[in-house]
């Protein structure tokens, strides 16, 4: 391990001691010693360039603001920018000006880029491309609208053997590995790569989390909802922390697989018991719940399950939203932070809900919140101006 890495893990260990009072509660998980790990978290996933028309619509826009974004990457960025941990991203980009723009945006986010694979540009993008997408935020009765342009991207062509996972998980050391259904959906090779990474992470004692994150557009040619569930079920034996619900992994496709989920504490407990009854390796299940009254006014909350008990997080009945993209990813980063720091499942749930709520008050996929703002909202702080 390099001198800078040794200094980093030493600082991380000191931070861990400072954060919690009393015995650590990791929700039944056993994180690796931060002194032995260069990374608090490593994510595997695609990072795309988002084109944002602001308050307008895609079809009438003459200018766009750009952001970087990706389900797995957003979690890593939140852990760095809001919570001060040290994450890294494993991804691939084509080496052209668009790829370098994505890199520049990621550099601002602070996530380590030493495991980004750069692919040669063929001049037109026939061999490999960088993914882009256009997204309207929506307002009132007009919902958001997204249009993806991510076929044949560099990351979708990565396959088992392309990444030296033993170097990452053993030589460098990683406390938490995160990936999800978006990455697994990109191609058959992507699914195999996700499984290879999970197997390596578990082999070296790294906690593995998976966000099912179903995207219908990605599964159209791979069996639709049924295809996604089959892949999720095949990957579940390697997962410690599941961000999702029964409809993502149930052997029989039912109502919960096709619509938004809403739970009571009791119904969530029963659901989690069914899932952990089948997949006994799962230590934690966490699910956000959302009801969209309008595009910019939602009910927002979350439930969690760990060590045989169900918990309900903070609930916002009338949350005003500027840009809802990335709210779930910011929830995940808040929960991961809390569990790594030994704060317990209830605190971690509240942290995730508050972080997700704040992330949806600013434009772009990623959180711009600070830990102080998250803790203030967790404590019931108002929206008054802080001077």
C-alpha positions as CSV (number, residue, x, y, z in Angstrom):
1,X,0.0,0.0,0.0
2,X,1.3,3.4,-0.9
3,X,2.3,6.1,1.6
4,X,-0.6,8.3,0.7
5,X,-3.0,5.3,0.9
6,X,-1.6,4.4,4.3
7,X,-2.2,8.0,5.5
8,X,-5.8,7.9,4.1
9,X,-6.8,4.7,5.9
10,X,-5.3,6.0,9.1
11,X,-7.4,9.1,8.8
12,X,-10.4,7.0,8.0
13,X,-9.8,4.9,11.1
14,X,-9.6,8.0,13.3
15,X,-12.8,9.3,11.7
16,X,-14.5,6.0,12.6
17,X,-13.6,6.4,16.2
18,X,-14.8,9.9,16.4
19,X,-18.2,9.3,14.7
20,X,-20.0,7.0,17.2
21,X,-20.3,6.9,20.9
22,X,-20.7,3.5,22.6
23,X,-20.5,0.1,20.8
24,X,-20.6,0.1,17.0
25,X,-23.8,-1.3,15.4
26,X,-23.3,-2.3,11.8
27,X,-26.7,-3.9,11.4
28,X,-25.3,-7.5,11.5
29,X,-22.6,-6.7,9.0
30,X,-18.9,-7.2,9.7
31,X,-16.9,-4.4,7.8
32,X,-13.2,-4.9,7.2
33,X,-10.7,-2.9,9.3
34,X,-10.3,0.5,7.7
35,X,-6.6,0.5,8.6
36,X,-6.2,-2.5,6.2
37,X,-8.2,-1.0,3.3
38,X,-7.4,1.7,0.8
39,X,-11.0,2.2,-0.1
40,X,-14.1,2.6,2.0
41,X,-16.2,1.7,-1.0
42,X,-15.8,0.6,-4.6
43,X,-18.6,0.9,-7.1
44,X,-19.0,-0.9,-10.5
45,X,-21.2,0.8,-13.0
46,X,-21.6,3.0,-16.1
47,X,-21.1,6.8,-15.9
48,X,-23.0,8.8,-18.5
49,X,-23.3,12.4,-19.6
50,X,-26.7,13.9,-18.8
51,X,-28.2,16.7,-20.8
52,X,-30.5,18.8,-18.8
53,X,-32.9,21.3,-20.5
54,X,-33.6,23.0,-17.1
55,X,-37.2,24.1,-16.9
56,X,-37.9,23.5,-20.6
57,X,-38.5,20.4,-22.7
58,X,-36.0,18.4,-24.7
59,X,-37.7,19.0,-28.0
60,X,-37.6,22.8,-27.7
61,X,-34.3,23.2,-26.0
62,X,-31.5,25.2,-27.6
63,X,-29.1,24.8,-24.7
64,X,-28.4,22.1,-22.1
65,X,-26.6,22.0,-18.8
66,X,-24.5,18.8,-18.5
67,X,-24.0,16.5,-15.4
68,X,-22.3,13.2,-14.9
69,X,-24.5,10.4,-13.6
70,X,-25.0,6.7,-13.1
71,X,-26.8,4.7,-10.5
72,X,-23.8,3.1,-9.0
73,X,-21.5,6.1,-9.4
74,X,-24.0,8.4,-7.7
75,X,-23.7,6.4,-4.6
76,X,-19.9,6.6,-4.6
77,X,-20.0,10.3,-5.2
78,X,-22.4,10.9,-2.3
79,X,-20.1,9.0,0.0
80,X,-17.2,11.3,-1.0
81,X,-18.8,14.7,-1.3
82,X,-21.3,14.5,1.6
83,X,-19.8,12.0,4.0
84,X,-16.1,12.4,3.5
85,X,-15.3,8.7,2.8
86,X,-12.9,7.5,0.1
87,X,-14.7,5.6,-2.8
88,X,-13.4,4.5,-6.2
89,X,-15.3,3.7,-9.4
90,X,-14.7,0.8,-11.8
91,X,-16.0,1.8,-15.2
92,X,-14.9,2.3,-18.8
93,X,-15.0,5.4,-21.1
94,X,-14.0,6.0,-24.7
95,X,-11.0,8.3,-24.9
96,X,-12.4,11.3,-26.8
97,X,-13.6,14.8,-25.8
98,X,-16.9,13.5,-24.5
99,X,-15.2,10.9,-22.3
100,X,-12.8,13.5,-21.0
101,X,-15.7,15.8,-20.2
102,X,-17.2,13.0,-18.1
103,X,-13.8,12.5,-16.4
104,X,-13.6,16.2,-15.6
105,X,-17.1,16.1,-14.0
106,X,-16.1,13.1,-12.0
107,X,-12.9,14.8,-10.8
108,X,-15.0,17.5,-9.3
109,X,-17.0,14.8,-7.5
110,X,-13.8,13.5,-5.8
111,X,-14.3,9.8,-6.6
112,X,-11.0,8.0,-7.3
113,X,-10.6,7.3,-11.0
114,X,-7.6,5.0,-11.0
115,X,-9.8,2.0,-12.1
116,X,-11.3,3.7,-15.1
117,X,-10.5,1.8,-18.3
118,X,-10.0,4.0,-21.3
119,X,-10.9,2.6,-24.7
120,X,-9.5,3.8,-28.0
121,X,-11.9,6.0,-30.1
122,X,-12.4,4.8,-33.7
123,X,-13.4,8.2,-34.9
124,X,-17.2,7.6,-35.2
125,X,-18.2,5.4,-32.3
126,X,-18.9,2.2,-34.2
127,X,-16.7,0.1,-31.9
128,X,-17.5,1.8,-28.6
129,X,-19.2,4.9,-27.4
130,X,-19.8,7.0,-24.3
131,X,-23.3,6.9,-22.9
132,X,-25.5,10.0,-22.9
133,X,-29.0,10.7,-21.9
134,X,-31.5,13.6,-21.9
135,X,-33.9,14.1,-19.0
136,X,-36.7,16.5,-18.3
137,X,-37.5,17.1,-14.7
138,X,-41.3,17.5,-15.1
139,X,-43.5,19.8,-13.1
140,X,-47.0,19.5,-11.6
141,X,-49.1,17.1,-13.7
142,X,-46.3,16.8,-16.3
143,X,-44.1,13.9,-15.3
144,X,-40.4,13.7,-16.0
145,X,-39.2,12.3,-19.3
146,X,-35.9,10.5,-20.0
147,X,-34.3,9.4,-23.3
148,X,-31.3,7.2,-23.2
149,X,-28.6,6.9,-25.9
150,X,-26.3,4.2,-24.4
151,X,-26.0,1.4,-27.0
152,X,-22.6,-0.2,-27.5
153,X,-20.9,1.8,-24.7
154,X,-17.4,1.0,-23.5
155,X,-18.6,-0.3,-20.1
156,X,-21.2,-2.6,-21.7
157,X,-18.5,-4.4,-23.5
158,X,-16.3,-5.2,-20.5
159,X,-16.3,-8.9,-19.6
160,X,-14.9,-11.2,-17.0
161,X,-11.1,-11.1,-16.9
162,X,-10.9,-7.4,-17.8
163,X,-10.6,-6.2,-14.2
164,X,-8.0,-7.6,-11.7
165,X,-10.5,-7.9,-8.8
166,X,-7.9,-9.5,-6.5
167,X,-5.7,-6.5,-6.8
168,X,-8.6,-4.3,-5.8
169,X,-10.1,-6.3,-3.0
170,X,-7.0,-8.0,-1.7
171,X,-4.0,-5.8,-2.4
172,X,-5.7,-2.4,-2.1
173,X,-8.4,-3.5,0.3
174,X,-12.1,-2.5,0.1
175,X,-14.6,-2.3,2.9
176,X,-17.8,-2.2,0.8
177,X,-18.6,-3.1,-2.8
178,X,-21.7,-1.7,-4.5
179,X,-23.2,-2.4,-7.9
180,X,-26.7,-2.9,-9.2
181,X,-29.3,-3.9,-11.8
182,X,-28.5,-1.1,-14.2
183,X,-24.9,-2.4,-14.6
184,X,-26.1,-6.0,-14.8
185,X,-28.6,-5.1,-17.5
186,X,-26.2,-3.5,-20.0
187,X,-25.3,-6.8,-21.6
188,X,-24.8,-10.5,-21.0
189,X,-21.1,-9.7,-20.4
190,X,-22.0,-7.1,-17.9
191,X,-24.0,-9.6,-15.9
192,X,-21.1,-11.9,-15.9
193,X,-18.7,-9.1,-14.8
194,X,-21.0,-8.2,-11.9
195,X,-21.0,-11.8,-10.7
196,X,-17.2,-12.1,-11.0
197,X,-16.8,-8.9,-9.0
198,X,-19.2,-10.1,-6.3
199,X,-17.5,-13.4,-6.0
200,X,-14.1,-11.7,-5.6
201,X,-15.5,-9.2,-3.0
202,X,-16.9,-12.0,-0.9
203,X,-13.7,-14.0,-1.2
204,X,-11.8,-11.1,0.4
205,X,-14.4,-10.3,3.2
206,X,-15.8,-7.2,1.5
207,X,-19.5,-6.3,2.1
208,X,-21.5,-6.5,-1.1
209,X,-24.6,-4.4,-1.8
210,X,-26.8,-4.6,-4.8
211,X,-29.5,-2.1,-5.9
212,X,-32.0,-3.8,-8.1
213,X,-32.9,-0.5,-9.9
214,X,-35.1,-1.9,-12.7
215,X,-35.1,0.1,-16.0
216,X,-37.6,-1.3,-18.5
217,X,-35.6,0.2,-21.5
218,X,-32.5,-1.8,-20.6
219,X,-34.4,-5.1,-20.4
220,X,-36.5,-4.9,-23.6
221,X,-34.2,-7.3,-25.4
222,X,-33.3,-9.5,-22.4
223,X,-36.7,-10.7,-21.3
224,X,-38.3,-7.6,-19.7
225,X,-39.2,-7.8,-16.0
226,X,-39.0,-11.5,-15.9
227,X,-35.5,-11.4,-17.4
228,X,-34.4,-8.8,-14.8
229,X,-35.8,-10.9,-11.9
230,X,-34.0,-14.0,-13.2
231,X,-30.7,-12.2,-13.2
232,X,-31.3,-10.7,-9.7
233,X,-32.1,-14.1,-8.3
234,X,-28.9,-15.6,-9.8
235,X,-26.9,-12.8,-8.1
236,X,-28.7,-12.8,-4.7
237,X,-26.4,-15.5,-3.2
238,X,-23.5,-13.1,-3.4
239,X,-25.3,-10.1,-1.8
240,X,-25.2,-8.9,1.8
241,X,-27.2,-5.7,1.5
242,X,-30.2,-5.5,-0.9
243,X,-31.6,-2.2,-2.0
244,X,-34.9,-3.4,-3.4
245,X,-38.0,-5.4,-2.5
246,X,-39.7,-8.7,-3.1
247,X,-41.0,-7.8,-6.5
248,X,-37.3,-7.6,-7.7
249,X,-36.4,-11.1,-6.6
250,X,-39.6,-13.2,-6.2
251,X,-39.7,-16.5,-8.1
252,X,-43.2,-15.7,-9.2
253,X,-43.8,-12.4,-11.0
254,X,-46.6,-10.6,-9.2
255,X,-48.2,-7.2,-8.7
256,X,-45.2,-6.0,-6.7
257,X,-42.9,-6.6,-9.7
258,X,-44.8,-4.1,-11.9
259,X,-45.6,-1.0,-9.9
260,X,-44.4,1.3,-7.2
261,X,-44.1,-0.2,-3.7
262,X,-45.8,1.2,-0.6
263,X,-45.5,-0.5,2.8
264,X,-46.5,-0.4,6.4
265,X,-44.0,-1.5,9.0
266,X,-45.8,-4.8,9.4
267,X,-46.1,-5.5,5.6
268,X,-42.4,-4.7,5.2
269,X,-41.4,-7.0,8.0
270,X,-43.4,-9.8,6.4
271,X,-41.9,-9.2,3.0
272,X,-38.4,-9.1,4.3
273,X,-38.8,-12.3,6.2
274,X,-40.0,-14.0,3.0
275,X,-37.0,-12.7,1.1
276,X,-34.4,-13.6,3.8
277,X,-36.1,-16.9,4.2
278,X,-35.1,-17.8,0.7
279,X,-31.8,-15.9,0.6
280,X,-30.4,-16.5,4.0
281,X,-27.1,-14.7,3.2
282,X,-28.9,-11.3,3.1
283,X,-28.1,-9.3,6.2
284,X,-29.9,-6.1,5.4
285,X,-32.8,-5.1,3.2
286,X,-33.6,-1.5,2.5
287,X,-36.4,0.0,0.4
288,X,-37.4,3.5,-0.3
289,X,-41.1,4.3,-0.7
290,X,-42.4,7.2,-2.8
291,X,-45.9,8.4,-3.8
292,X,-45.8,11.1,-6.5
293,X,-48.7,13.5,-5.9
294,X,-47.3,15.7,-8.6
295,X,-43.9,15.7,-10.4
296,X,-42.5,18.1,-7.8
297,X,-44.5,17.0,-4.7
298,X,-43.9,13.5,-3.3
299,X,-44.3,11.4,-0.2
300,X,-40.9,10.0,0.6
301,X,-39.6,7.5,3.2
302,X,-37.9,4.2,3.6
303,X,-38.0,0.9,5.5
304,X,-35.1,-1.4,6.6
305,X,-34.7,-4.9,7.9
306,X,-31.7,-6.3,9.8
307,X,-31.1,-9.0,12.4
308,X,-34.7,-10.1,12.3
309,X,-36.2,-6.7,13.0
310,X,-38.0,-4.2,10.7
311,X,-37.5,-0.4,11.0
312,X,-39.2,2.7,9.5
313,X,-37.1,5.7,8.6
314,X,-38.0,9.4,8.4
315,X,-41.2,10.1,6.5
316,X,-41.8,13.3,4.4
317,X,-45.4,13.5,3.4
318,X,-45.2,16.6,1.2
319,X,-41.6,16.7,0.0
320,X,-41.1,19.5,-2.6
321,X,-38.7,18.3,-5.3
322,X,-36.6,20.2,-7.9
323,X,-35.0,17.1,-9.6
324,X,-35.9,13.6,-8.4
325,X,-33.2,11.8,-10.3
326,X,-30.6,10.3,-7.9
327,X,-32.8,10.4,-4.8
328,X,-32.6,6.7,-4.3
329,X,-28.9,6.6,-4.9
330,X,-28.4,9.3,-2.3
331,X,-30.5,7.2,0.1
332,X,-28.2,4.3,-0.5
333,X,-25.0,6.4,0.2
334,X,-26.5,7.7,3.4
335,X,-27.4,4.2,4.6
336,X,-24.0,2.8,3.6
337,X,-22.3,5.6,5.5
338,X,-24.3,5.0,8.7
339,X,-23.7,1.2,8.6
340,X,-20.0,1.6,7.9
341,X,-19.7,4.0,10.8
342,X,-21.5,1.7,13.2
343,X,-24.5,4.0,13.8
344,X,-27.2,1.2,13.6
345,X,-29.9,0.5,11.1
346,X,-32.4,3.1,12.3
347,X,-29.9,6.0,12.3
348,X,-28.7,4.8,8.9
349,X,-32.2,4.7,7.4
350,X,-32.9,8.2,8.7
351,X,-29.6,9.4,7.2
352,X,-30.4,7.9,3.9
353,X,-33.9,9.4,3.7
354,X,-32.6,12.8,4.7
355,X,-29.8,12.7,2.2
356,X,-32.1,11.6,-0.5
357,X,-34.5,14.3,0.3
358,X,-31.8,17.0,0.1
359,X,-30.4,15.6,-3.1
360,X,-33.8,16.1,-4.8
361,X,-33.8,19.8,-3.9
362,X,-30.9,20.5,-6.3
363,X,-30.4,19.9,-10.0
364,X,-28.4,17.0,-11.3
365,X,-28.0,13.3,-10.4
366,X,-25.7,13.7,-7.5
367,X,-26.0,15.2,-4.0
368,X,-24.8,18.6,-3.2
369,X,-25.7,18.3,0.5
370,X,-23.3,18.4,3.4
371,X,-23.2,16.1,6.4
372,X,-24.2,19.0,8.6
373,X,-27.3,19.6,6.5
374,X,-28.2,15.9,6.6
375,X,-27.9,15.8,10.4
376,X,-29.9,19.0,10.8
377,X,-32.7,17.6,8.7
378,X,-32.6,14.3,10.6
379,X,-33.0,16.3,13.8
380,X,-36.1,18.0,12.5
381,X,-34.4,21.2,11.3
382,X,-36.5,23.7,9.3
383,X,-35.9,25.2,5.9
384,X,-35.0,28.6,7.3
385,X,-32.0,30.4,6.0
386,X,-28.8,29.6,7.9
387,X,-26.6,32.7,8.4
